[in-house]
Amino acid sequence: MITMLGGHPSLGIGSLLETHQHDMEKILRESMEFEIEGVERYRELLALAEKAGSITLEEYARRLIAEEATHISDIDKMLRRPGDVDQAVEQKAP
């Protein structure tokens, strides 16, 4: 997508974020936070794509939002206690 839009992807790798949290529940909750943040960023991309009128970029953003939503749902299920049906992590409405 970067080159399609005329850009060049960076080959530099940024610093690796490490929270040193190694408890499974903490790892899952941290992962959930990153997934939710990803959805927020993809929604921003979608808004920009809609404004620009780029159907290709709109569909790309929608696909990523759907994938992240599935990941959030999967993580939420892993965080639930057996028999719980309520979401383990409350999520913001779109």
Secondary structure, 3 states (H helix, E strand, C coil): CCCCCCCCCCCCCCCCCCCCCCCHHHHHHHHHHHHHHHHHHHHHHHHHHHHHCCHHHHHHHHHHHHHHHHHHHHHHHHHCCCCCCCCCCCCCCC
